[in-house]
Amino acid sequence: TDVSLSVALLDERVTPDSVGAVSSRLTRWSTRFRVRHAFDDRTRFSHIVFWRPSATAIDRFVVQSSTELAVGLTGHTAITLTLLDNYDSEAVERGARGYNDGQLLLGLMASW
C-alpha cells in the first residue's frame, strides 16, 4: 500500500481568443491525496483526489477524483473499472446544469 499527500500553489491565466476580451488570472492551492494498493499480483486499486481552492476565496474550489480497480487477465492485459468525478463549486453560476460531472469507464489495459 502506498499513501501520499502533496500540496502546491498554482497560477492560472486565461487569455481569450477574441479581440478586446479581458484575460483572467486565478491563483489556486492544489492538494493531492493518493492511495494505491495491490491486493495480489493481478488485482490493483488506486484512488486519487485533488482539491483546488482559490488562494483568495476558499469557498471557490474544484475537486477531481479518480478511483480505479484493475484485474489482470493475463501477464500483459487487465480489465479496468474507473470512476471519474469532477465537482466545481462555481459550475452552475457559469451556466452548467449541476456542480458534478462524473464518468464510469470500463477499459482494457495492455502492457509490454
LUMGU-454293 format. One record per atom (N, C-alpha, C): residue number from 1; residue in three letters; atom name; x, y, z. Coordinates in Angstrom, 3 decimals. Example, Ala and Ser with C-alpha at 12.3 -4.5 7.8 and 13.67 -1.06 7.14 Angstrom:
BEGIN
i|aa|at|c1|c2|c3
1|ALA|N|13.190|-5.690|7.800
1|ALA|CA|12.300|-4.500|7.800
1|ALA|C|13.200|-3.300|7.800
2|SER|N|12.850|-2.250|7.080
2|SER|CA|13.670|-1.060|7.140
2|SER|C|12.900|0.030|7.870
//
This chain:
BEGIN
i|aa|at|c1|c2|c3
1|THR|N|0.836|-1.186|0.000
1|THR|CA|0.000|0.000|0.000
1|THR|C|0.875|1.242|0.000
2|ASP|N|0.522|2.185|-0.848
2|ASP|CA|1.251|3.440|-0.986
2|ASP|C|0.264|4.578|-0.748
3|VAL|N|0.566|5.465|0.206
3|VAL|CA|-0.291|6.610|0.524
3|VAL|C|0.568|7.864|0.440
4|SER|N|0.065|8.898|-0.231
4|SER|CA|0.826|10.144|-0.311
4|SER|C|-0.101|11.352|-0.275
5|LEU|N|0.448|12.463|0.196
5|LEU|CA|-0.258|13.741|0.264
5|LEU|C|0.712|14.812|-0.203
6|SER|N|0.266|15.678|-1.104
6|SER|CA|1.127|16.760|-1.573
6|SER|C|0.319|18.048|-1.685
7|VAL|N|1.010|19.178|-1.552
7|VAL|CA|0.387|20.499|-1.630
7|VAL|C|1.234|21.371|-2.551
8|ALA|N|0.562|22.158|-3.406
8|ALA|CA|1.267|23.055|-4.322
8|ALA|C|0.445|24.334|-4.487
9|LEU|N|1.070|25.347|-5.017
9|LEU|CA|0.401|26.598|-5.349
9|LEU|C|0.455|26.761|-6.865
10|LEU|N|-0.720|26.936|-7.506
10|LEU|CA|-0.823|27.033|-8.965
10|LEU|C|-1.247|28.439|-9.365
11|ASP|N|-0.727|28.922|-10.476
11|ASP|CA|-1.127|30.217|-11.011
11|ASP|C|-1.627|29.994|-12.434
12|GLU|N|-2.916|30.256|-12.679
12|GLU|CA|-3.542|30.017|-13.972
12|GLU|C|-3.907|31.340|-14.631
13|ARG|N|-3.654|31.430|-15.928
13|ARG|CA|-4.044|32.615|-16.680
13|ARG|C|-4.821|32.180|-17.910
14|VAL|N|-5.979|32.797|-18.149
14|VAL|CA|-6.804|32.510|-19.313
14|VAL|C|-6.753|33.726|-20.222
15|THR|N|-6.309|33.513|-21.462
15|THR|CA|-6.241|34.581|-22.448
15|THR|C|-7.236|34.260|-23.557
16|PRO|N|-8.320|35.017|-23.668
16|PRO|CA|-9.348|34.740|-24.687
16|PRO|C|-8.812|34.952|-26.105
17|ASP|N|-9.439|34.260|-27.062
17|ASP|CA|-9.064|34.387|-28.471
17|ASP|C|-9.624|35.654|-29.110
18|SER|N|-10.753|36.143|-28.614
18|SER|CA|-11.403|37.287|-29.257
18|SER|C|-10.681|38.601|-28.923
19|VAL|N|-10.680|39.503|-29.885
19|VAL|CA|-10.030|40.803|-29.724
19|VAL|C|-10.806|41.645|-28.720
20|GLY|N|-10.104|42.265|-27.816
20|GLY|CA|-10.735|43.138|-26.835
20|GLY|C|-11.220|42.436|-25.580
21|ALA|N|-11.204|41.113|-25.568
21|ALA|CA|-11.636|40.383|-24.376
21|ALA|C|-10.551|40.482|-23.300
22|VAL|N|-10.979|40.448|-22.075
22|VAL|CA|-10.070|40.618|-20.948
22|VAL|C|-9.572|39.250|-20.486
23|SER|N|-8.276|39.139|-20.272
23|SER|CA|-7.726|37.887|-19.743
23|SER|C|-7.971|37.835|-18.240
24|SER|N|-8.002|36.627|-17.712
24|SER|CA|-8.235|36.465|-16.274
24|SER|C|-7.108|35.634|-15.677
25|ARG|N|-6.924|35.793|-14.390
25|ARG|CA|-5.863|35.085|-13.680
25|ARG|C|-6.449|34.544|-12.383
26|LEU|N|-6.069|33.311|-12.047
26|LEU|CA|-6.559|32.679|-10.836
26|LEU|C|-5.412|31.930|-10.168
27|THR|N|-5.190|32.218|-8.920
27|THR|CA|-4.180|31.506|-8.145
27|THR|C|-4.906|30.526|-7.241
28|ARG|N|-4.505|29.261|-7.319
28|ARG|CA|-5.162|28.198|-6.559
28|ARG|C|-4.148|27.405|-5.752
29|TRP|N|-4.620|26.883|-4.650
29|TRP|CA|-3.888|25.848|-3.937
29|TRP|C|-4.255|24.524|-4.583
30|SER|N|-3.379|23.571|-4.511
30|SER|CA|-3.683|22.231|-5.012
30|SER|C|-3.204|21.213|-3.987
31|THR|N|-4.139|20.431|-3.503
31|THR|CA|-3.816|19.371|-2.556
31|THR|C|-4.187|18.043|-3.199
32|ARG|N|-3.242|17.110|-3.215
32|ARG|CA|-3.485|15.800|-3.812
32|ARG|C|-3.321|14.725|-2.745
33|PHE|N|-4.306|13.824|-2.687
33|PHE|CA|-4.241|12.659|-1.809
33|PHE|C|-4.323|11.433|-2.703
34|ARG|N|-3.403|10.485|-2.515
34|ARG|CA|-3.376|9.288|-3.361
34|ARG|C|-3.172|8.047|-2.505
35|VAL|N|-3.941|7.003|-2.840
35|VAL|CA|-3.797|5.686|-2.228
35|VAL|C|-3.700|4.666|-3.351
36|ARG|N|-2.705|3.801|-3.276
36|ARG|CA|-2.578|2.685|-4.229
36|ARG|C|-2.357|1.416|-3.420
37|HIS|N|-3.042|0.360|-3.838
37|HIS|CA|-2.915|-0.904|-3.114
37|HIS|C|-2.986|-2.066|-4.106
38|ALA|N|-2.092|-3.015|-3.949
38|ALA|CA|-2.121|-4.241|-4.748
38|ALA|C|-2.637|-5.359|-3.848
39|PHE|N|-3.791|-5.890|-4.172
39|PHE|CA|-4.367|-6.979|-3.390
39|PHE|C|-3.581|-8.267|-3.594
40|ASP|N|-3.153|-8.472|-4.830
40|ASP|CA|-2.308|-9.615|-5.190
40|ASP|C|-1.597|-9.250|-6.489
41|ASP|N|-0.998|-10.214|-7.160
41|ASP|CA|-0.261|-9.925|-8.390
41|ASP|C|-1.153|-9.457|-9.532
42|ARG|N|-2.443|-9.745|-9.465
42|ARG|CA|-3.351|-9.429|-10.569
42|ARG|C|-4.324|-8.299|-10.280
43|THR|N|-4.584|-7.968|-9.020
43|THR|CA|-5.642|-7.025|-8.676
43|THR|C|-5.060|-5.793|-7.979
44|ARG|N|-5.327|-4.618|-8.582
44|ARG|CA|-4.816|-3.366|-8.037
44|ARG|C|-5.948|-2.351|-7.891
45|PHE|N|-5.806|-1.495|-6.883
45|PHE|CA|-6.770|-0.437|-6.599
45|PHE|C|-6.007|0.876|-6.459
46|SER|N|-6.570|1.956|-6.986
46|SER|CA|-5.980|3.279|-6.762
46|SER|C|-7.086|4.316|-6.631
47|HIS|N|-6.803|5.323|-5.818
47|HIS|CA|-7.745|6.428|-5.615
47|HIS|C|-6.929|7.706|-5.490
48|ILE|N|-7.275|8.707|-6.297
48|ILE|CA|-6.591|9.996|-6.271
48|ILE|C|-7.640|11.094|-6.174
49|VAL|N|-7.427|12.034|-5.255
49|VAL|CA|-8.318|13.183|-5.097
49|VAL|C|-7.475|14.453|-5.134
50|PHE|N|-7.896|15.405|-5.972
50|PHE|CA|-7.305|16.739|-5.995
50|PHE|C|-8.341|17.714|-5.457
51|TRP|N|-7.943|18.575|-4.544
51|TRP|CA|-8.792|19.666|-4.050
51|TRP|C|-8.052|20.947|-4.387
52|ARG|N|-8.689|21.804|-5.204
52|ARG|CA|-8.034|23.008|-5.677
52|ARG|C|-8.885|24.240|-5.357
53|PRO|N|-8.731|24.786|-4.150
53|PRO|CA|-9.466|26.013|-3.823
53|PRO|C|-8.710|27.247|-4.319
54|SER|N|-9.445|28.317|-4.531
54|SER|CA|-8.827|29.595|-4.854
54|SER|C|-7.967|30.028|-3.673
55|ALA|N|-6.841|30.649|-3.943
55|ALA|CA|-5.950|31.093|-2.862
55|ALA|C|-6.554|32.247|-2.073
56|THR|N|-7.496|32.977|-2.683
56|THR|CA|-8.082|34.139|-2.002
56|THR|C|-9.497|33.901|-1.495
57|ALA|N|-10.169|32.839|-1.975
57|ALA|CA|-11.543|32.547|-1.543
57|ALA|C|-11.708|31.032|-1.484
58|ILE|N|-11.577|30.466|-0.302
58|ILE|CA|-11.571|29.004|-0.149
58|ILE|C|-12.907|28.363|-0.527
59|ASP|N|-13.993|29.149|-0.584
59|ASP|CA|-15.293|28.598|-0.976
59|ASP|C|-15.418|28.444|-2.492
60|ARG|N|-14.433|28.903|-3.266
60|ARG|CA|-14.382|28.698|-4.713
60|ARG|C|-13.366|27.590|-4.967
61|PHE|N|-13.839|26.406|-5.331
61|PHE|CA|-12.919|25.274|-5.439
61|PHE|C|-13.372|24.268|-6.485
62|VAL|N|-12.435|23.406|-6.845
62|VAL|CA|-12.674|22.276|-7.744
62|VAL|C|-12.145|21.031|-7.041
63|VAL|N|-12.918|19.957|-7.066
63|VAL|CA|-12.473|18.663|-6.551
63|VAL|C|-12.534|17.677|-7.707
64|GLN|N|-11.426|17.001|-7.956
64|GLN|CA|-11.363|15.985|-9.006
64|GLN|C|-10.931|14.681|-8.362
65|SER|N|-11.667|13.609|-8.636
65|SER|CA|-11.289|12.320|-8.071
65|SER|C|-11.330|11.240|-9.148
66|SER|N|-10.456|10.269|-8.964
66|SER|CA|-10.368|9.131|-9.865
66|SER|C|-10.167|7.884|-9.013
67|THR|N|-11.048|6.910|-9.187
67|THR|CA|-10.954|5.642|-8.471
67|THR|C|-10.905|4.536|-9.514
68|GLU|N|-9.909|3.656|-9.391
68|GLU|CA|-9.730|2.625|-10.417
68|GLU|C|-9.456|1.272|-9.776
69|LEU|N|-10.075|0.250|-10.352
69|LEU|CA|-9.822|-1.137|-9.986
69|LEU|C|-9.374|-1.850|-11.252
70|ALA|N|-8.203|-2.493|-11.189
70|ALA|CA|-7.663|-3.226|-12.345
70|ALA|C|-7.497|-4.684|-11.958
71|VAL|N|-8.036|-5.566|-12.790
71|VAL|CA|-7.941|-7.008|-12.556
71|VAL|C|-7.224|-7.620|-13.755
72|GLY|N|-6.087|-8.253|-13.498
72|GLY|CA|-5.290|-8.838|-14.568
72|GLY|C|-5.962|-10.043|-15.193
73|LEU|N|-5.955|-10.083|-16.518
73|LEU|CA|-6.491|-11.224|-17.254
73|LEU|C|-5.368|-12.181|-17.623
74|THR|N|-4.253|-11.602|-18.097
74|THR|CA|-3.047|-12.362|-18.407
74|THR|C|-1.874|-11.584|-17.818
75|GLY|N|-0.661|-12.003|-18.135
75|GLY|CA|0.504|-11.281|-17.640
75|GLY|C|0.660|-9.886|-18.228
76|HIS|N|-0.011|-9.624|-19.353
76|HIS|CA|0.146|-8.334|-20.032
76|HIS|C|-1.159|-7.596|-20.284
77|THR|N|-2.290|-8.123|-19.840
77|THR|CA|-3.570|-7.439|-20.047
77|THR|C|-4.359|-7.415|-18.746
78|ALA|N|-5.187|-6.388|-18.627
78|ALA|CA|-6.054|-6.260|-17.453
78|ALA|C|-7.327|-5.540|-17.870
79|ILE|N|-8.377|-5.813|-17.164
79|ILE|CA|-9.626|-5.081|-17.356
79|ILE|C|-9.692|-4.045|-16.235
80|THR|N|-10.118|-2.836|-16.584
80|THR|CA|-10.158|-1.765|-15.602
80|THR|C|-11.567|-1.199|-15.477
81|LEU|N|-11.919|-0.799|-14.287
81|LEU|CA|-13.163|-0.098|-13.994
81|LEU|C|-12.754|1.191|-13.295
82|THR|N|-13.119|2.330|-13.890
82|THR|CA|-12.684|3.626|-13.380
82|THR|C|-13.887|4.531|-13.172
83|LEU|N|-13.936|5.193|-12.018
83|LEU|CA|-14.947|6.197|-11.719
83|LEU|C|-14.240|7.540|-11.640
84|LEU|N|-14.625|8.469|-12.523
84|LEU|CA|-14.083|9.825|-12.525
84|LEU|C|-15.171|10.774|-12.069
85|ASP|N|-14.822|11.731|-11.213
85|ASP|CA|-15.801|12.708|-10.758
85|ASP|C|-15.134|14.069|-10.638
86|ASN|N|-15.800|15.085|-11.153
86|ASN|CA|-15.358|16.471|-11.020
86|ASN|C|-16.467|17.259|-10.340
87|TYR|N|-16.106|18.023|-9.326
87|TYR|CA|-17.050|18.916|-8.652
87|TYR|C|-16.480|20.322|-8.748
88|ASP|N|-17.269|21.247|-9.278
88|ASP|CA|-16.851|22.640|-9.427
88|ASP|C|-17.867|23.502|-8.680
89|SER|N|-17.424|24.206|-7.650
89|SER|CA|-18.343|24.991|-6.820
89|SER|C|-18.955|26.171|-7.564
90|GLU|N|-18.438|26.518|-8.734
90|GLU|CA|-18.971|27.649|-9.497
90|GLU|C|-19.581|27.244|-10.835
91|ALA|N|-19.758|25.963|-11.071
91|ALA|CA|-20.227|25.486|-12.374
91|ALA|C|-21.613|26.017|-12.732
92|VAL|N|-22.546|25.989|-11.801
92|VAL|CA|-23.918|26.429|-12.089
92|VAL|C|-23.941|27.922|-12.406
93|GLU|N|-23.136|28.699|-11.708
93|GLU|CA|-23.082|30.145|-11.967
93|GLU|C|-22.563|30.443|-13.376
94|ARG|N|-21.791|29.500|-13.957
94|ARG|CA|-21.287|29.676|-15.318
94|ARG|C|-22.216|29.050|-16.355
95|GLY|N|-23.367|28.524|-15.931
95|GLY|CA|-24.343|28.010|-16.880
95|GLY|C|-24.476|26.500|-16.947
96|ALA|N|-23.738|25.754|-16.135
96|ALA|CA|-23.854|24.289|-16.139
96|ALA|C|-25.156|23.864|-15.458
97|ARG|N|-25.612|22.654|-15.747
97|ARG|CA|-26.840|22.135|-15.151
97|ARG|C|-26.641|21.695|-13.705
98|GLY|N|-25.415|21.368|-13.336
98|GLY|CA|-25.138|20.919|-11.968
98|GLY|C|-23.680|21.155|-11.619
99|TYR|N|-23.341|20.847|-10.382
99|TYR|CA|-21.976|21.054|-9.906
99|TYR|C|-21.067|19.850|-10.200
100|ASN|N|-21.670|18.670|-10.320
100|ASN|CA|-20.893|17.439|-10.535
100|ASN|C|-20.898|17.020|-11.994
101|ASP|N|-19.796|16.393|-12.383
101|ASP|CA|-19.675|15.780|-13.706
101|ASP|C|-18.941|14.469|-13.485
102|GLY|N|-19.592|13.353|-13.739
102|GLY|CA|-18.975|12.063|-13.470
102|GLY|C|-18.998|11.143|-14.668
103|GLN|N|-18.065|10.197|-14.665
103|GLN|CA|-17.986|9.195|-15.725
103|GLN|C|-17.632|7.854|-15.105
104|LEU|N|-18.191|6.797|-15.640
104|LEU|CA|-17.838|5.439|-15.266
104|LEU|C|-17.289|4.765|-16.526
105|LEU|N|-16.026|4.354|-16.460
105|LEU|CA|-15.336|3.817|-17.636
105|LEU|C|-14.957|2.357|-17.423
106|LEU|N|-15.153|1.566|-18.458
106|LEU|CA|-14.709|0.172|-18.468
106|LEU|C|-13.662|0.079|-19.572
107|GLY|N|-12.493|-0.467|-19.234
107|GLY|CA|-11.425|-0.475|-20.215
107|GLY|C|-10.614|-1.743|-20.217
108|LEU|N|-9.795|-1.859|-21.221
108|LEU|CA|-8.855|-2.967|-21.345
108|LEU|C|-7.470|-2.343|-21.422
109|MET|N|-6.570|-2.764|-20.538
109|MET|CA|-5.226|-2.211|-20.461
109|MET|C|-4.233|-3.260|-20.915
110|ALA|N|-3.285|-2.847|-21.740
110|ALA|CA|-2.229|-3.748|-22.202
110|ALA|C|-0.881|-3.147|-21.841
111|SER|N|0.055|-3.988|-21.459
111|SER|CA|1.421|-3.538|-21.161
111|SER|C|2.396|-4.451|-21.863
112|TRP|N|3.516|-3.896|-22.259
112|TRP|CA|4.559|-4.686|-22.912
112|TRP|C|5.911|-4.112|-22.619
//
